[in-house]
Amino acid sequence: MMMSSKLRGLASDLISLPMPTIAAITGHASAAGMAFALCHDYVIMRRDRGFLYMSELDIGLVVPALFVALLECKIGSPKVRRDVVLTAAKLTAEMAVEKGIVDMVGGSAEETVEAAVRLGEEMFKRKWDGQVYAKNRMVVMGKVLDELGFDGTVEEENGKGIGSKL
């Protein structure tokens, strides 16, 4: 339960962070690791090592509703979502790009991180208003926030705004 609480808090913080977020996956990302990656705006995955994997079916667990909400927001195809959850598909970087889960494939671990940094630098040059960016992300990720129990109206009325704790 503690891990679930911490992951939920981290997901909420990432979604309300007033800047673009980029996950650089340099190895395996399974279960909560995959969910954590999907909380980001962009995902770059190393080509030669690792896979994305919702392992719950293989280990006898029910996929948490938060993970399902993330999958619904981030994976457009119902067939791909089905395969991720109901076949416990292990996806390589190339497979994940083909299925629209990952945005870009990197080379080595170092090259993957470098690609993420370059993307971040390009995003920074856009000089977007961070609060507007966060609010737009919150609209896009509304189903996830609903699952997290986040009410932006209530948060703003209580003086908490939409600011991330990160």
C-alpha positions as CSV (number, residue, x, y, z in Angstrom):
1,M,0.0,0.0,0.0
2,M,2.9,2.4,0.8
3,M,4.4,1.9,-2.7
4,S,1.0,2.5,-4.3
5,S,0.6,5.7,-2.3
6,K,4.0,6.9,-3.2
7,L,3.5,6.1,-6.9
8,R,0.2,7.9,-6.9
9,G,1.8,11.0,-5.4
10,L,4.6,10.9,-7.9
11,A,2.2,10.5,-10.8
12,S,0.1,13.5,-9.5
13,D,3.3,15.6,-9.2
14,L,4.5,14.7,-12.7
15,I,1.2,15.5,-14.3
16,S,1.0,18.9,-12.6
17,L,4.7,19.8,-13.1
18,P,4.9,23.1,-15.0
19,M,7.2,21.9,-17.7
20,P,7.5,19.0,-20.2
21,T,8.7,15.7,-18.8
22,I,10.7,13.1,-20.6
23,A,11.4,9.5,-19.6
24,A,14.7,7.9,-20.7
25,I,14.3,4.2,-20.4
26,T,17.7,2.5,-20.4
27,G,16.6,-1.0,-19.2
28,H,13.4,-2.8,-18.3
29,A,10.3,-0.9,-17.2
30,S,7.7,-3.3,-15.9
31,A,4.5,-2.9,-13.9
32,A,4.9,0.3,-11.8
33,G,8.1,1.2,-13.9
34,M,6.0,1.2,-17.1
35,A,3.3,3.2,-15.4
36,F,5.9,5.7,-14.2
37,A,7.3,6.1,-17.7
38,L,3.8,6.7,-19.1
39,C,3.3,9.5,-16.6
40,H,5.8,11.5,-18.7
41,D,5.0,13.5,-21.8
42,Y,7.6,11.9,-23.9
43,V,9.3,8.4,-23.7
44,I,12.6,7.5,-25.2
45,M,13.7,3.9,-24.9
46,R,17.1,2.2,-25.4
47,R,17.2,0.0,-28.5
48,D,19.5,-2.8,-27.4
49,R,18.3,-3.6,-23.9
50,G,15.1,-3.8,-21.9
51,F,11.4,-4.0,-22.5
52,L,8.1,-2.5,-21.4
53,Y,6.0,-5.0,-19.6
54,M,2.8,-5.0,-17.5
55,S,3.7,-8.1,-15.5
56,E,0.6,-8.3,-13.3
57,L,-1.1,-11.1,-15.3
58,D,2.1,-13.2,-15.2
59,I,2.5,-12.7,-11.4
60,G,-1.2,-13.1,-10.5
61,L,-2.1,-9.6,-9.7
62,V,-5.0,-7.4,-11.0
63,V,-3.8,-4.3,-12.9
64,P,-4.5,-1.2,-10.7
65,A,-7.1,1.2,-12.0
66,L,-4.5,3.9,-12.1
67,F,-2.4,1.9,-14.6
68,V,-5.5,1.3,-16.8
69,A,-6.2,5.0,-16.8
70,L,-2.6,5.7,-17.8
71,L,-2.8,3.1,-20.6
72,E,-6.1,4.6,-21.8
73,C,-4.6,8.1,-21.9
74,K,-1.3,7.1,-23.5
75,I,-2.1,4.2,-25.8
76,G,-4.6,5.0,-28.6
77,S,-5.3,1.5,-29.8
78,P,-7.6,-0.7,-27.7
79,K,-5.9,-3.7,-29.3
80,V,-2.5,-2.6,-28.1
81,R,-3.9,-1.9,-24.6
82,R,-5.5,-5.4,-24.6
83,D,-2.1,-7.0,-25.6
84,V,-0.2,-5.0,-23.0
85,V,-2.6,-6.1,-20.1
86,L,-4.2,-9.3,-21.2
87,T,-1.2,-11.0,-22.8
88,A,1.5,-9.4,-20.6
89,A,3.3,-8.6,-23.8
90,K,7.0,-7.7,-23.4
91,L,7.7,-4.9,-25.8
92,T,11.1,-4.0,-27.1
93,A,11.8,-0.4,-28.0
94,E,11.1,-0.9,-31.7
95,M,7.8,-2.7,-30.9
96,A,6.8,0.1,-28.5
97,V,7.5,2.8,-31.1
98,E,5.5,0.8,-33.7
99,K,2.5,0.6,-31.2
100,G,2.7,4.3,-30.3
101,I,3.8,3.8,-26.7
102,V,7.3,5.1,-27.1
103,D,8.2,8.3,-29.0
104,M,11.8,7.6,-30.0
105,V,14.4,4.8,-29.8
106,G,17.9,5.6,-28.5
107,G,21.1,3.7,-29.0
108,S,23.1,2.8,-25.9
109,A,22.0,3.9,-22.4
110,E,24.2,7.0,-22.7
111,E,22.8,7.9,-26.2
112,T,19.2,7.4,-24.9
113,V,19.8,9.9,-22.0
114,E,21.5,12.3,-24.4
115,A,18.5,12.1,-26.8
116,A,16.2,12.9,-23.8
117,V,18.4,15.9,-22.9
118,R,18.4,17.2,-26.5
119,L,14.6,16.9,-26.6
120,G,14.4,18.8,-23.3
121,E,16.6,21.5,-24.6
122,E,14.5,21.9,-27.7
123,M,11.3,22.1,-25.6
124,F,12.9,24.7,-23.4
125,K,13.6,26.9,-26.4
126,R,9.9,27.1,-27.0
127,K,9.5,29.3,-23.8
128,W,6.1,28.0,-23.0
129,D,4.2,29.3,-19.9
130,G,4.7,26.4,-17.5
131,Q,1.4,26.8,-15.7
132,V,-0.4,26.8,-19.0
133,Y,1.5,23.7,-20.1
134,A,0.6,21.9,-16.8
135,K,-3.0,22.8,-17.1
136,N,-3.2,21.5,-20.7
137,R,-1.5,18.3,-19.6
138,M,-4.0,18.0,-16.8
139,V,-6.8,18.2,-19.3
140,V,-5.2,15.5,-21.5
141,M,-4.6,13.3,-18.5
142,G,-8.0,13.9,-17.0
143,K,-8.8,10.2,-16.6
144,V,-5.6,9.6,-14.7
145,L,-6.3,12.6,-12.4
146,D,-9.8,11.3,-11.8
147,E,-8.3,8.0,-10.7
148,L,-5.9,9.8,-8.5
149,G,-8.8,11.7,-6.9
150,F,-7.4,15.1,-8.0
151,D,-9.9,18.0,-8.3
152,G,-8.1,21.0,-9.7
153,T,-11.0,23.3,-8.8
154,V,-10.9,22.2,-5.1
155,E,-7.1,22.4,-5.1
156,E,-7.1,25.9,-6.4
157,E,-9.9,27.0,-3.9
158,N,-7.8,25.6,-1.1
159,G,-4.8,27.7,-2.2
160,K,-2.8,24.7,-3.4
161,G,-3.1,25.6,-7.1
162,I,-1.8,23.0,-9.5
163,G,1.8,23.2,-8.5
164,S,3.8,20.1,-8.3
165,K,5.7,19.2,-5.2
166,L,8.7,18.2,-7.3
